[in-house]
Amino acid sequence: MLEGHTLYAFLPGGASGGIFPASLADVPLDFGRFEPHGGFIGSAAVVVLSQHDRARDAALNAMRFFAAESCGQCTPAAWAPPRPPR
């Protein structure tokens, strides 16, 4: 963490793995370890939030990303109805 920042929360699986409080930072980053807490490690691309960030903002950013971006390769995206034109 940068000087003056403390761990507030983290996303252990990138945008899709869930947002977890700093109190779970000691959970090993391994498959199956975050499922009991309602998430997963997915890509294992860890995103770290400090006390200067807001979990709400991170969640909204992830939701906006997934609403607009998809490669269409995973089953939910491949079988989802097409989005209406913007």
Buried (B, 14 or more C-beta within 10 A) or exposed (E): EEEEEEBBBBBBBBBBBBBBEBEBEEBEEEEEBBEEEEBBBBEEEEBBBBEEBEBEEBBEEBEEEEEEEBEEEEEEEEEEEEEEEE
